[in-house]
Amino acid sequence: MSRICELTGKRTISGNNVSHANNRTKRKFYPNIQKKKFFVPETGKWITLKLSTSAIRNINKKGITAYLRELEKKGVRV
């Protein structure tokens, strides 16, 4: 399962663990990805998406259709 948000495109980034002695070792920062079902009233169907929690909060705030329209205006392919 890839850790990529289907709407915002957030993905794993890399960085360093830094010890007290300032030794650096590679590590990964994972986005908080959740599977979530949404009901789309226009189509009358349920859709399941893998989303970051920030995208889920935006959908709860604005609604699924308004959020998808906003992403299309920005040029994100949905």
MDAnalysis code that builds the backbone (N, CA, C; Angstrom):
import MDAnalysis as mda
import numpy as np

u = mda.Universe.empty(234, n_residues=78, atom_resindex=np.repeat(np.arange(78), 3), trajectory=True)
u.add_TopologyAttr("name", ["N", "CA", "C"] * 78)
u.add_TopologyAttr("resid", np.arange(1, 79))
u.add_TopologyAttr("resname", ["MET", "SER", "ARG", "ILE", "CYS", "GLU", "LEU", "THR", "GLY", "LYS", "ARG", "THR", "ILE", "SER", "GLY", "ASN", "ASN", "VAL", "SER", "HIS", "ALA", "ASN", "ASN", "ARG", "THR", "LYS", "ARG", "LYS", "PHE", "TYR", "PRO", "ASN", "ILE", "GLN", "LYS", "LYS", "LYS", "PHE", "PHE", "VAL", "PRO", "GLU", "THR", "GLY", "LYS", "TRP", "ILE", "THR", "LEU", "LYS", "LEU", "SER", "THR", "SER", "ALA", "ILE", "ARG", "ASN", "ILE", "ASN", "LYS", "LYS", "GLY", "ILE", "THR", "ALA", "TYR", "LEU", "ARG", "GLU", "LEU", "GLU", "LYS", "LYS", "GLY", "VAL", "ARG", "VAL"])
u.atoms.positions = np.array([
    [0.849, -1.177, 0.000],
    [0.000, 0.000, 0.000],
    [0.893, 1.238, 0.000],
    [0.784, 2.044, -1.029],
    [1.600, 3.249, -1.082],
    [1.017, 4.308, -0.153],
    [1.880, 5.050, 0.479],
    [1.447, 6.069, 1.434],
    [1.357, 7.419, 0.734],
    [0.377, 7.542, -0.161],
    [0.175, 8.783, -0.903],
    [-1.295, 9.167, -0.789],
    [-1.559, 10.423, -0.438],
    [-2.931, 10.928, -0.386],
    [-3.448, 11.069, -1.815],
    [-4.646, 10.532, -2.070],
    [-5.177, 10.527, -3.429],
    [-5.614, 11.914, -3.896],
    [-5.886, 12.823, -2.991],
    [-6.334, 14.156, -3.388],
    [-5.233, 15.202, -3.287],
    [-4.536, 15.255, -2.164],
    [-3.533, 16.305, -1.995],
    [-2.167, 15.903, -2.530],
    [-1.909, 14.594, -2.696],
    [-0.617, 14.143, -3.205],
    [0.478, 14.097, -2.160],
    [0.109, 14.246, -0.884],
    [1.131, 14.160, 0.163],
    [1.729, 12.768, 0.156],
    [3.057, 12.714, 0.334],
    [3.737, 11.431, 0.303],
    [4.865, 11.404, 1.315],
    [5.526, 10.254, 1.430],
    [6.633, 10.082, 2.354],
    [7.788, 11.000, 1.969],
    [8.386, 11.652, 2.970],
    [9.585, 12.450, 2.730],
    [10.708, 11.888, 3.592],
    [11.939, 12.177, 3.232],
    [13.069, 11.636, 3.982],
    [13.771, 12.744, 4.734],
    [14.453, 12.325, 5.787],
    [15.201, 13.269, 6.608],
    [16.242, 12.517, 7.408],
    [16.637, 13.078, 8.516],
    [17.682, 12.482, 9.348],
    [17.230, 12.357, 10.791],
    [17.642, 11.248, 11.439],
    [17.643, 11.178, 12.896],
    [18.946, 11.830, 13.333],
    [18.883, 12.705, 14.315],
    [20.096, 13.385, 14.776],
    [20.286, 13.074, 16.254],
    [21.430, 12.443, 16.579],
    [21.704, 12.056, 17.960],
    [22.323, 13.229, 18.728],
    [22.552, 13.013, 20.029],
    [23.220, 14.028, 20.853],
    [24.609, 14.342, 20.319],
    [25.271, 13.315, 19.787],
    [26.626, 13.493, 19.240],
    [26.573, 14.036, 17.810],
    [25.402, 14.406, 17.354],
    [25.164, 14.981, 16.032],
    [25.433, 13.981, 14.903],
    [25.321, 12.662, 15.234],
    [25.390, 11.644, 14.190],
    [24.067, 11.664, 13.442],
    [24.134, 11.521, 12.122],
    [22.915, 11.579, 11.312],
    [22.700, 10.255, 10.596],
    [21.499, 9.717, 10.751],
    [21.104, 8.515, 10.018],
    [19.798, 8.805, 9.309],
    [19.644, 8.207, 8.140],
    [18.448, 8.461, 7.328],
    [17.204, 7.905, 8.004],
    [16.077, 8.582, 7.825],
    [14.783, 8.131, 8.309],
    [13.709, 8.637, 7.372],
    [12.477, 8.172, 7.567],
    [11.359, 8.599, 6.735],
    [10.283, 9.226, 7.601],
    [9.636, 10.247, 7.054],
    [8.483, 10.873, 7.684],
    [7.257, 10.469, 6.871],
    [6.341, 9.716, 7.491],
    [5.163, 9.224, 6.792],
    [3.971, 10.147, 7.020],
    [3.163, 10.395, 5.990],
    [1.939, 11.175, 6.182],
    [0.896, 10.316, 6.891],
    [-0.023, 10.964, 7.584],
    [-1.079, 10.255, 8.310],
    [-2.200, 9.936, 7.320],
    [-2.108, 8.762, 6.677],
    [-3.054, 8.358, 5.637],
    [-4.119, 7.445, 6.239],
    [-5.378, 7.723, 5.942],
    [-6.513, 6.944, 6.440],
    [-7.411, 6.566, 5.268],
    [-8.039, 5.389, 5.349],
    [-9.070, 5.022, 4.373],
    [-10.390, 5.558, 4.880],
    [-11.145, 6.235, 4.005],
    [-12.391, 6.882, 4.427],
    [-13.420, 6.752, 3.322],
    [-14.663, 6.435, 3.693],
    [-15.759, 6.350, 2.733],
    [-16.555, 7.645, 2.779],
    [-16.899, 8.158, 1.596],
    [-17.706, 9.367, 1.482],
    [-18.902, 9.085, 0.587],
    [-20.033, 9.696, 0.926],
    [-21.220, 9.604, 0.088],
    [-21.264, 10.831, -0.801],
    [-21.376, 10.616, -2.117],
    [-21.453, 11.721, -3.069],
    [-22.913, 11.855, -3.483],
    [-23.601, 12.916, -3.015],
    [-25.044, 13.030, -3.275],
    [-25.395, 13.184, -4.754],
    [-24.512, 13.803, -5.553],
    [-24.808, 14.011, -6.967],
    [-24.928, 12.689, -7.721],
    [-24.062, 11.731, -7.380],
    [-24.092, 10.438, -8.048],
    [-24.901, 9.406, -7.275],
    [-25.130, 9.668, -5.995],
    [-25.852, 8.717, -5.150],
    [-25.026, 7.492, -4.797],
    [-23.693, 7.613, -4.852],
    [-22.811, 6.476, -4.593],
    [-21.824, 6.794, -3.479],
    [-21.297, 5.728, -2.868],
    [-20.230, 5.832, -1.886],
    [-18.897, 5.641, -2.596],
    [-17.898, 6.425, -2.214],
    [-16.546, 6.239, -2.741],
    [-15.591, 6.070, -1.564],
    [-14.581, 5.241, -1.751],
    [-13.561, 5.023, -0.731],
    [-12.267, 5.646, -1.216],
    [-11.678, 6.483, -0.372],
    [-10.442, 7.177, -0.724],
    [-9.402, 6.974, 0.369],
    [-8.112, 6.988, -0.025],
    [-7.017, 7.022, 0.942],
    [-6.562, 8.469, 1.036],
    [-6.823, 9.098, 2.175],
    [-6.594, 10.529, 2.323],
    [-5.725, 10.830, 3.525],
    [-5.034, 11.960, 3.444],
    [-4.345, 12.481, 4.620],
    [-5.404, 13.082, 5.543],
    [-5.087, 13.180, 6.819],
    [-6.066, 13.697, 7.774],
    [-6.384, 15.163, 7.507],
    [-5.442, 15.908, 6.929],
    [-5.727, 17.305, 6.604],
    [-6.760, 17.393, 5.481],
    [-6.717, 16.466, 4.522],
    [-7.708, 16.442, 3.449],
    [-9.081, 16.061, 4.000],
    [-9.117, 15.125, 4.956],
    [-10.387, 14.730, 5.583],
    [-11.004, 15.919, 6.314],
    [-10.176, 16.695, 6.999],
    [-10.684, 17.876, 7.710],
    [-11.250, 18.899, 6.740],
    [-10.568, 19.110, 5.607],
    [-11.066, 20.050, 4.604],
    [-12.379, 19.585, 4.007],
    [-12.523, 18.284, 3.762],
    [-13.769, 17.745, 3.223],
    [-14.893, 17.912, 4.230],
    [-14.610, 17.661, 5.502],
    [-15.636, 17.841, 6.540],
    [-16.059, 19.300, 6.648],
    [-15.126, 20.205, 6.405],
    [-15.408, 21.633, 6.515],
    [-16.200, 22.148, 5.313],
    [-15.775, 21.752, 4.087],
    [-16.330, 22.338, 2.869],
    [-17.342, 21.450, 2.160],
    [-17.281, 20.143, 2.386],
    [-18.108, 19.201, 1.644],
    [-17.295, 18.576, 0.522],
    [-17.651, 17.344, 0.173],
    [-16.850, 16.592, -0.798],
    [-16.881, 17.226, -2.184],
    [-18.046, 17.659, -2.649],
    [-18.122, 18.195, -4.016],
    [-17.422, 19.546, -4.125],
    [-17.584, 20.396, -3.117],
    [-16.925, 21.705, -3.138],
    [-15.410, 21.536, -3.099],
    [-14.926, 20.589, -2.305],
    [-13.487, 20.361, -2.198],
    [-12.926, 19.820, -3.516],
    [-13.655, 18.913, -4.173],
    [-13.193, 18.372, -5.450],
    [-13.175, 19.450, -6.531],
    [-14.182, 20.336, -6.532],
    [-14.211, 21.450, -7.484],
    [-13.030, 22.376, -7.258],
    [-12.727, 22.651, -5.983],
    [-11.600, 23.523, -5.637],
    [-10.279, 22.924, -6.126],
    [-10.117, 21.607, -5.988],
    [-8.894, 20.952, -6.454],
    [-8.789, 21.012, -7.974],
    [-9.921, 20.874, -8.677],
    [-9.895, 20.940, -10.131],
    [-9.503, 22.330, -10.612],
    [-9.942, 23.377, -9.898],
    [-9.544, 24.740, -10.253],
    [-8.036, 24.931, -10.110],
    [-7.437, 24.281, -9.078],
    [-6.004, 24.386, -8.865],
    [-5.214, 23.576, -9.886],
    [-5.897, 22.680, -10.593],
    [-5.219, 21.885, -11.601],
    [-4.869, 20.492, -11.157],
    [-5.371, 20.063, -9.994],
    [-5.114, 18.715, -9.505],
    [-6.085, 17.770, -10.207],
    [-5.548, 16.695, -10.799],
    [-6.410, 15.732, -11.493],
    [-7.063, 14.826, -10.469],
    [-8.398, 14.810, -10.472],
    [-9.146, 13.996, -9.495],
    [-9.802, 12.836, -10.193],
])
